[in-house]
Amino acid sequence: MTAVVFTILPVFAVVLAGYAVARAGLISAEGVTGFTNVTFYLFVPALLFRAMRSVHFDALDLLPLYTYFGGALLCFLISIAASRRWLGSDIRRATVTALAITFSNTVLLGIPLVKLAFGDRGLVILLMIVSLHTLILFATATLFLEFGGVGSDPEVRSHWANVAEAVRNTLVHPVILPIIAGLTWGAMRLPLPDAVDAPLALLAAASGPCSLVLLGASLAQYGIAEYWRPALALSALKIVVFPVVIWALGKYVFGLTGVALAVVTLTAALPVGANVYLFAQRYQVAQGEITAAVALSTAASVVTLALVMLYFG
């Protein structure tokens, strides 16, 4: 229990520090945007490239990927069907809320937490999930949204053009691109000179704390008072039900054990990714519920992540 506490608390202490800085007015909304750009375009890519260049495909276990995305797509489809049948939601609202239930905060919170808890072995598994996370879930959600009526607006381009743009933007994303570059570099067994690796190591070391501070500063801009009921339901589905489904699939269907099972379950138990809010904002649907769910699930995940880590020892 002591090990779990000393793993979880430093992470959320840094998040709280970022929150306090933003609430004190020491960083503006424009400052958060600039901080986001620096973190995502400089620090995080350096970490991802250095981690993935040591991965060798011949020794890579794909079962964690089958487990995570099989469970995510299953929960995504069930959520849409349930939302439309029992809540009377239209396809757009049902899709965005389903995305909130299955899209985890894998970069800002997941990377520093898994790195601290499981080291490079766990980080490699997480980064393989991260490399496909946005591509699979965002592309799937885009298909549902575009073919669910949004694309009927004459001012919006064709369905396939929107999907093609979504795929292209995903592939050149500052998270996806360095992962692909690192995997390619490692597959070709290319050396990395110290003159290049040393500054990359410094940038990579800054990615964890900067990501956590950014998460806290971003949360300071969200509110939950008006939408706490739907946010509570989404948070419970995201950080309780979803990880249970992933754990059950991993343990009883794919036979995962040890670090692999721990990482896929912990990844599923992470709070709602802030990018879901950007998705809701893009399509002008469920912005209030998603914003509140991001904040509430992040706060509640202090407890649920500790329980997951305690379970796996």
N, C-alpha and C positions, 0 to 999 in steps of 0.2 A: 504493500500500500504506500509506503514511504517513497519508493521509486516512482510510482505512478504520480504522486503529488508533485515530486520534484521535476517530473517531465512536463506535466500539464501546466502547473502554475507559472513558470517562467514565460511560457508562450502567451498566456492570457494576461500576464502582467504587462508585457510589452504592448499587447493590443489595447489594454486599458490606458497605458501611457499615451498612445496615439489618440485615443478618444479624448483624454483630458486636454491634450495640446489643442485639439480642434475646438473643443467646447470653450476653452479659455480665449479663443480668438487669435491664437498665435499662428494659425494657418488658415487661409481663406479657402473658399470653394475653388478658386482658380489655382491656389497653391496645391490643393489636393490633386487637381488635374495634372499639374506639372510634375508632382511627386509620382503620380501613377505612371506617367510617360517615362520618367527616368528609371523607375523600378522595372517596368515591363520591357523596356527597350534596351536596357544596359545590364542591370544586375541579374535579373532572372535568366536571360539568355546565356550569360556566362556560366551560371550554375548548371543549367540544363545541358549545355554543350560538353562541359567537363565530365559530367556524370555519365552521359550516354556514349561518349567515345570509348569507354572501357567495356561496353556491352558487346558480347559476341553472340550472333544469332544461333550458332550451333548449340550453345548452352542455355538458350532462353526457353523458359517454360511459358507456354501460351495458355495454360489452364486458368491462371488468374484473369486473363483477358476474357476468355469465354465465360467465366463465372460472372464477372462484373457487368459486362455489357449484355449478356443474356438476361441477367436479372433486371438491369436498368430498362431494357426495351420491353420486357414483360410487364414491369410495374408502370411504365409509361403508357402502354396500350390499355391496361386495366384501369388506370386512373382516368384516361379520356372517356372510356366507356361508362364508368361509374358516374363521372361528373355530368355527362350528358343525360344519362338515364334517370338518375335520382335527384340531381340538382337542377336539371333543365338548362345547363350552361350551353352556350353556343360553342362551335368548334374552336374559335380563337381563345376564349377564356379557358376552355377545357385543356387545350394544348399548352398554354403558358403555365397553368397550375400543375400540369403533369410534368413539365420541365422543371419546375421548382422542386418537386418531390424527388427527382432523379439526378439533378445537376448539382454536384458538390463543389465546395470551395477548395479545389485541389491544389491551387497554386499559392494563394496568399496564406492559407492556414495549413493545408495538407503537407506541402513540401517541408517547411520547417519542423512540423510536428513529427512526421514520419522519419525525417533525417535524425532528429534528436532521439526518437524512441527506438528505431530499428537500424540506424546506420545506413551505409551504402547499399547493403543487400535489400533492405526494405525500400530504399529510395528508387532503386532500379525498377522494382515492380510498380511503384506508384507512377514513375515517369512514363512507363509503357502505357499505363491507363491514361495519363494526362495527354499523351501523344495522340490518342484516338477520342478522348473525352468530348472535346468541343466538336470535332468533325462528325462523330456519330450522332450525338444527341442534338446538336444545333441543326445539322442537316435534316434529321428526322422531323424535328419540330417545324423547320422551314417548309418541308413538304406538306405537312398537315395544315399549316397556316396559309400557304400560297394556294393550295388546292382546296382550301376550305372557304374560299370566297373573297379573301383579301385581294387576290390577283385580278378580280373582275373589274376593279377600278380602271377606267381607260387611261388614267395617268400613270398607272403602274405598268412596268414592262411585263413581258410574257412570263409564264410560270417557269419555264426552263431557264430563261435568262436570269431570274432571281435565284434559282437553285444553283446554277453554274457560278454566279457571283459569290454565293455563300460558300461553296466548296473552295473557290479560288482564294477568298479572303481567309479561310481557315488554314489553308496550306502555307500562306505567307504570314501567318500570325506569329508574333514574337515569342510565343511559347512553342508552337509546332515546328517552326523553321529550324531553330537551334537543335531540337531533338532529332530531326531528320539529318541535319548536318553532322551532329555528333555520331549518330548511328553509321552514317556513310563513312566518316573519318575512321571509326573503329573497324568497320568491315574491310576497309582498304589497308588496314594496318599501317597508317601513315604516322610518322613521328611528329611530336609537337615540341618545338624548341622551347627552352626555358624562358627565353626572352618574350615569348608569346604566352606561355602557360602561367608565368608568375603574375602578370597583371590580371589575367583571367581569374586566377585564384583569389586575388584581392576583391575583384568585383563580385565573384560568387559568394564570398564570405559576407558581403553586405546585403545579399538578396533576402536572407531570412529575416533579420531584424527590420529592414526597411519594408518588407511585405507586411509584417505584423503591425507596424506603426501605421502604414497606409490603411490597413483594414480597420483599425480603431478610428482613424480620422474619417474614413468613409461612413462608418456607422453613426458618427456624430451628426451626420446630415439626415438620417432616417428617423421616422417617428412611427410609433405603434399604437397610439391611443385610439384612433378611430377604427382601425381594422384589426384589433387584437384577436377577435374571435376566429375569423378565417385564417389569420396568421398562426394562431395556436394550433389549428387543425393541420395546416400545411407543415408546420414545424414538427409536430408529432409524427406525421407520416414520413417526413424526411429523415429525422435523426433517431427514430425508434423502429418504425415498421420496415423501411427500406433496408437498413443494415441487417435486420433479422432475416429478411428474404435472401440477401446476398450471402449471409453466413450459412443459412440452410442449404442453398444451392452449392456453395463451395464445399461444405462438409459432407453432404449426403449424395450429391449428384456428381460432382467433379473430383471428390476425394482430396481436397486441399487440406494441408496441415501446416503447423508451425507458422513461420513468418508470412508465407503467402496468404494463408487464411486470415491472419491478423491484419495484414495490410488491406486486403479487399474489404474486410468488414469495417475497419477504421475509416477507409475512404468513403464508404457508403454512409457512415455515421457523421461525417463532416457536415457543417451547416449549409444552407442554401447558398450557392455561388452568386456573388453580386452581379455577374454577367446576365443572370436571368432578369434582373430589373431592367438592364439595357434592352433586352429582348422585348420585355413587356412595353417599354417606352417606345420602341421602334414601331410596334403594332398598335399602340394606344389601347391597351387592354390590361385590366387587373393591376395597374401600377401600384395602387394603395396596398392591396393584399401582399404583393410580392415584396415591396419595400419593407413592410412590417415583418414579413416572414424572414427576410434576411437578418434583420436586427434581432428578432426574438429567437430564431434558431441558433444564431451565433452565441447569444447569452446562455441559452439552455444547454448548448453542446459542451460547456465546461463540465457539466455533470455526466452527460451521456458518453463523452469521449473518455472520461476517467473510468467509467464502468467498463467500457470496451477494453481498455488497456489493462484494467485490473483482472478482467476475465482471462485475458491471454497471458497474464503473468509478466 
